[in-house]
Amino acid sequence: MPFLLGFLFRVLLFAAGLVFAASLALVFCLLLALWVVGAAWARLTGKPRSPFVVRFRAAEGFRRTYSRAQPLRRPLADVTDVEPK
């Protein structure tokens, strides 16, 4: 009996993997079809097709992050484990 349940579990996992792979392939085909339709429309109307470009500047991201950060300095009166000499 445990052999049969293990086998059925493996078959169900395999089927779930196949469904997931098929859904990814379907999404890819739909995006490709949209791209082809847009390219064909651009060719028919004579308009230039601009490429999809994501501009990313790491320096800008670091600047934004550091400007939003809160200062981590605490007042000197908060230090309790040090005795002045």
Secondary structure, 3 states (H helix, E strand, C coil): CHHHHHHHHHHHHHHHHHHHHHHHHHHHHHHHHHHHHHHHHHHHHCCCCCCCCCCCCHHHHHHHHHHHCCCCCCCHHHCCCCCCC
